Structure formats: C-alpha cells, structure tokens
Amino acid sequence: TMQSDKGAGLPDKKDMKRSPASYPENGPSQILRLVLQELNLFYSRDVNGVCLLYDLLHSPWLQALLKVYDCLQEFKERKLVPATPHAQTLSFEVVEILHATSSSPEIQELKQILQAPHFKALLSAHDTVAQKDFEPLLPPLSDNIPESEEAMKIICLVKNQQPLGATIKRHEMTGDILVARVIHGGLAERSGLLYAGDKLVEVNGVSVEGLDPEQVIRILAMSRGTVMFKVVPVSDPPVNNQKMVYVRAMTEYWPREDPTIPCADAGLPFQKGDILQIVDQNDALWWQAWKISDLDTCAGLIPSNHLLKRKQREFWWSQAYPPHTQLKSTISISMEEEDDMKIDEKCVEAEELSEDKEEFVGYGQKFFIAGFRRSMRLGRRKSHLSQLRASVGCASGCYNPVGAAYEEVVRYQRRPSDKHRLIVLVGPSGVGVNELRRHLIELNPNHFQSAVPHTTRSKKSYELDGREYHYVSKETFESLMYSHRMLEYGEYKGHLYGTSVDAVQAVLDEGKTCVMDLEPQNIQTARTHELKPYFIFIKPSNMSCMKQSRKNAKIITDYFVDMKFKDEDLQEMEELAQKMETQFGQFFDHVIVNDNLQEACAQLLSAVQKAQEEPQWVPATWLSSDTESG
Ligand SMILES: Nc1ncnc2c1ncn2[C@@H]1O[C@H](COP(=O)(O)OP(=O)(O)OP(=O)(O)O)[C@@H](O)[C@H]1O
C-alpha cells in the first residue's frame, strides 16, 4: 500500500526530468515536502517506525541543507558575475550606518554578523576572487635602497653525509666566489635552489669575501648536517634543454690522473667501450655524464669530445700503440729473407693438402666449411707484417689518426625480419679463434656459415669455384680492394687472398648468421650499417692455465708444421691480447676467455644468440642510414 500511495503523491516523471535549476519547485526540498505530506498520513495511523522517519525528515537542519543545495543548483548553470568587487568596503559602510541608527535586536544581530571574523574573511575571499587578484602582493621597496644593492637568497641544504654536488670557482676579474657547476642528480641540483653562476656571499655564517675557493671548500667540508649559503642569484639561471645522448667511450679516462680537471672528486672515470649517458653539454670543455651500468649515483664530469681528443693527442707519443702482430716465432722467420720462405713452401703446400682433406672428411661432416685455409690465414698475417715494415723509419707512415673520443650510440633490437648481424671473432694468433669458429659452425651448419673468400691463385682440380674460394683475376681482386669491398686481404706466395663484403652479404641474404674472424686492424672496415657486426674478443687465460690446456695444441706457422706451443709463445699471446685490448677494446661487444674449449664454445653460442635477439648498443649512424635508405 505504501508504494502505491507514495507514487500518487510524487510529481510525474516528465516534470522530474526538467532541470531543478529552472524549476526549483521540483528540487529536493520540494520533494521532501511532498514526502512529508505523505508521511503525515501514516503518522496519524501510527504505522511502525514512521515517527522516526518523519522526525528525521522534518528536522530543520535537513531542510536548510536542501535549500542551500537547491540554490547552488540554480547558480551552477549561471555565469556568476560579482555584484561588487568591494564587498568588504560595503560591509564597513553598512556597519558605520548601523552604529548611527537606533538599535533594535535585528540591527544588533546584523552588526554582530558583519563584524564576526569568519564573515570578514569570507568577504575578503569574495573580493579577491571578484577582483581576480591572485598574485602575491609584495610590500613596496623603500626609496632609499642604493643602486648597487643586490637581492640575496638564503639557502639551507641538509647534507646527510653526501657530497654537495656543486663546484665553485673564483671569478678572474672580480675575485668573487661563484658556483661553477651543479652536478646532475647531486644534492644541490635536486634542491633546485643553487645554480651555476650564483655568487657566494656567506657559507655557514662566514663571509667568503677574499677567501680562496680551497678555504671555502674547507668550511664546507667541516659542516656535517646543514649547510647554509647566502648567495646573490645569477640573473638568468642556465636552462638545460639538451636532449640526452648515449655514447661509447672510444678511449679511457682517469680523472685522478688528470691535473686539469676542475674537481677530481666530481670526475667520472671510464674505460674504453663503456656506454655513457651525457646529460649536460653546456660547458665547451667539461660535460656531465652517467655510466649506464651505474645510474643511481649522481653524474660526473667528463672531458668534452673536443677536449678529450686534445688530451689523446698530447698523450699520443708517450703511449705504446704498436700495431697487432702475430707470435714472434712466426714473425722472426717471416722477417728473414726470401730464402727461408722458399724452404718453407713445400711444407706449407703439403700441409694445405692435408688440411683440405681435413675439411672434407676429418670432422666426419657432410658439409664444407670455407675460409679456414692455412694459406689464406698466413697471407693475411703477412699483409700486416708488410704494413709494419713499411711504417718502420717512416715518419709520416707512423701517423695514426685519433678518431672521435666518443661515438654516439643507440639501442638496436634486431627484428625477426631483419638480416642477422655479422659475428666477428678477434683474438691474438693462436688463441683459438678458428677452433671456436669451426665449433660454432659445426653446431648448426644450416644457420652458421663462413663467407667464401676470394683468391687470385688458380683453381685446383678437386676444388669448386664458390666453394673453397671465388677464383678471380688479379685485376678483379684489386678493384674490389680499391673500392673498399674487401673486409681483409693479404698476399701469400704471390697470390692474393681475402674476404669481400659481398661474400658476407651472400650468407646474410640467405637468412643465416655469418661468422668470420678479422685482424683487429680491419675492424673499422667492417663496422658498417649494412653488416652491423658484433665483435667478440677471444682472449687467453693466465699462463699456468694456458700451459695446461694447450698441452696438445699446435701453432700454425709458415715454417714449422704442427709445432707445439712453447712458453714464450703463450707469453707472447698474452702480451698481444693485452695490446689488442688496449688499442681496440672499445670495439669489443663481448669478451670470452678461451681456457676450457667446451666452456668457451658454450659462451660463444650464448653471446651470438644474444647479439641477434637482444637489444644492443650500436653506432647511431647505423640506424640513421637505415632510415635514409628505407
Ligand atoms: N680452449 C682450447 N683448449 C685447447 N686447445 C685449444 C683451445 N682453443 C684452441 N686450441 C688449439 O690451439 C691451436 C690454435 O688454435 P687456432 O688455430 O684456432 O688459433 P687461431 O686463433 O685461429 O690462430 P691463427 O689466427 O694463428 O690461425 C689449435 O691446435 C687448437 O686446436
């Protein structure tokens, strides 16, 4: 019964839909009135619980609240314009008038309301909004401030045992102590209060006037908890709107050994090949950077590209950068005269034949692996020896240009549709580069492949063009050389041997991974966007381990066949590896120590898979040339 009764008393739905603002008589207070009328009927009939509900709904506070709600609804849709922006003044005037009028209880009440603090505050807020006066108002400056007076800022920083993250310097002309730079991610920078160029006036209440920067630093060092600075702020604080760049360090840098660094503590040491994120290049000489392997510390100072190149040039002659050579036992022989070479010919030729057999049957495989020929490997070494010889005693030939100190890099993730990256193994002669390469290819010969090298020697009866070698004329070979289409080449017994870019491309075009080894001098030739090579450095273990693991290993020389490693060979291999790392370490994407062969093979396989499947840092130019061509 209640439902039907209630329904009868309610306004019909059509009316309800209309906006309560335009018909306030249909608003909640009106509805309440109607509900109360209905409840009244039940009240008289004494239905259980109705009294309680009636009293609740009848309560004056609820009715007042709903009236306020109705009014707000009404005003919500109107654009409000203040009747006056000076309600406070008006209120004062009204109070004045009320004072002068004869007092009645109503007048007394009105005076009380108008003078109550919360009402005055309400009017004040009203006027502020009405006048749209949202700016803070500063007291006017007094007229007698001298022209030279500078605005000061007092800054308190809680040190908490961390460095301040700012450096200071003395202005050459004025002798003022200035904030030289604020280190990214450091305390000062995070506070957002101290800027490069701010002039220090006081530190912890001590005036710095006439002090040396070192003395100021001593004051700073003594303060443990809070440091208080009084500074004259720089007129236009520098804004850092540079985009962040990632670079590969092409050289190493040790701030503690650099007497020119403004603050050795703030320096960032790095090694060749480290990836750095440069966050500030505002200064022409000193940049700020993070090592991506160590992002939670604050940034450090590094020399700018220009400055580091200059430093490299200065240190150039004092550093040993000998070109990579092979083991001495082979060098000493090769450096001797032609006669020795002749004695040797038979041995090598015989050896090459036996190696051929090995390639066909020795490994019990049905496939053929090109590019492991002894003559080719020896030829390549020879070419470096001749380079070495040519540079001896030739002043201009000794010039080794210094490249960029940093190389911009980007993250590259190979998409499944992209060609595989070329895998290049680099290592000192005899370390096992070819052993590892051969093992990798044998693991999955359908996926891993060598490139077929070129030669100018004539084809032997049992060979096939394009299988052992591409047999080409000297002219063709030389034109490939001169047009930079040869990744490496050398001469052996009057014949040229080498691996071309196209031979590598042919493997990649088949959707396979090309695996090759290169002398480190040729790394730069191979570093192109079309091959996107991934360099793995194969390195010997320590002497005692090597002696053990190389007990039965044989060195390849062009003189002795199947010669065992002597201690000095191993010693020399270690030295060569060190030199290679010093000179070319920046190019190595991965390093494997070849001690236990099985372990080294497993590491190689996993590194190669990561190179193809996981994001890696590559020179930025590789990707920009991709977009240009695509
Ligand atoms: N981890 C290893 N344990 C034992 N012997 C090894 C290991 N790695 C390589 N060898 C052996 O060392 C010798 C030299 O290896 P390999 O011919 O691969 O050297 P390389 O680095 O290719 O040198 P080169 O460039 O002079 O040809 C071979 O007899 C090889 O079997």
The ligand as an SDF file (V2000), in Angstrom:
LIG
                    3D

 31 33  0  0  0  0  0  0  0  0999 V2000
   90.4250  -23.9720  -25.4940 N   0  0  0  0  0  0  0  0  0  0  0  0
   91.3850  -24.6880  -26.1030 C   0  0  0  0  0  0  0  0  0  0  0  0
   91.9270  -25.7150  -25.4650 N   0  0  0  0  0  0  0  0  0  0  0  0
   92.9230  -26.4370  -26.0670 C   0  0  0  0  0  0  0  0  0  0  0  0
   93.3890  -26.1930  -27.2790 N   0  0  0  0  0  0  0  0  0  0  0  0
   92.8580  -25.1910  -27.9710 C   0  0  0  0  0  0  0  0  0  0  0  0
   91.8250  -24.3730  -27.4220 C   0  0  0  0  0  0  0  0  0  0  0  0
   91.4940  -23.4560  -28.3210 N   0  0  0  0  0  0  0  0  0  0  0  0
   92.2890  -23.6670  -29.4050 C   0  0  0  0  0  0  0  0  0  0  0  0
   93.0900  -24.6910  -29.1900 N   0  0  0  0  0  0  0  0  0  0  0  0
   94.1330  -25.2090  -30.1080 C   0  0  0  0  0  0  0  0  0  0  0  0
   95.0970  -24.1810  -30.2900 O   0  0  0  0  0  0  0  0  0  0  0  0
   95.6290  -24.2400  -31.6100 C   0  0  0  0  0  0  0  0  0  0  0  0
   95.4760  -22.8930  -32.2740 C   0  0  0  0  0  0  0  0  0  0  0  0
   94.0860  -22.6090  -32.4380 O   0  0  0  0  0  0  0  0  0  0  0  0
   93.5230  -21.8720  -33.7150 P   0  0  0  0  0  0  0  0  0  0  0  0
   94.1450  -22.4230  -34.9330 O   0  0  0  0  0  0  0  0  0  0  0  0
   92.0670  -21.8450  -33.6230 O   0  0  0  0  0  0  0  0  0  0  0  0
   94.1410  -20.4640  -33.4330 O   0  0  0  0  0  0  0  0  0  0  0  0
   93.7800  -19.0780  -34.1100 P   0  0  0  0  0  0  0  0  0  0  0  0
   93.4150  -18.1650  -33.0190 O   0  0  0  0  0  0  0  0  0  0  0  0
   92.8170  -19.2730  -35.1790 O   0  0  0  0  0  0  0  0  0  0  0  0
   95.1750  -18.6300  -34.6310 O   0  0  0  0  0  0  0  0  0  0  0  0
   95.6190  -18.1750  -36.1140 P   0  0  0  0  0  0  0  0  0  0  0  0
   94.9230  -16.8920  -36.3370 O   0  0  0  0  0  0  0  0  0  0  0  0
   97.0670  -18.0590  -35.9600 O   0  0  0  0  0  0  0  0  0  0  0  0
   95.1810  -19.2450  -37.0390 O   0  0  0  0  0  0  0  0  0  0  0  0
   94.8810  -25.3490  -32.3230 C   0  0  0  0  0  0  0  0  0  0  0  0
   95.6420  -26.5090  -32.2630 O   0  0  0  0  0  0  0  0  0  0  0  0
   93.6030  -25.5080  -31.4920 C   0  0  0  0  0  0  0  0  0  0  0  0
   93.1000  -26.8140  -31.5730 O   0  0  0  0  0  0  0  0  0  0  0  0
  1  2  1  0
  2  3  1  0
  2  7  2  0
  3  4  2  0
  4  5  1  0
  5  6  2  0
  6  7  1  0
  6 10  1  0
  7  8  1  0
  8  9  2  0
  9 10  1  0
 10 11  1  0
 11 12  1  0
 11 30  1  0
 12 13  1  0
 13 14  1  0
 13 28  1  0
 14 15  1  0
 15 16  1  0
 16 17  2  0
 16 18  1  0
 16 19  1  0
 19 20  1  0
 20 21  2  0
 20 22  1  0
 20 23  1  0
 23 24  1  0
 24 25  2  0
 24 26  1  0
 24 27  1  0
 28 29  1  0
 28 30  1  0
 30 31  1  0
M  END
$$$$
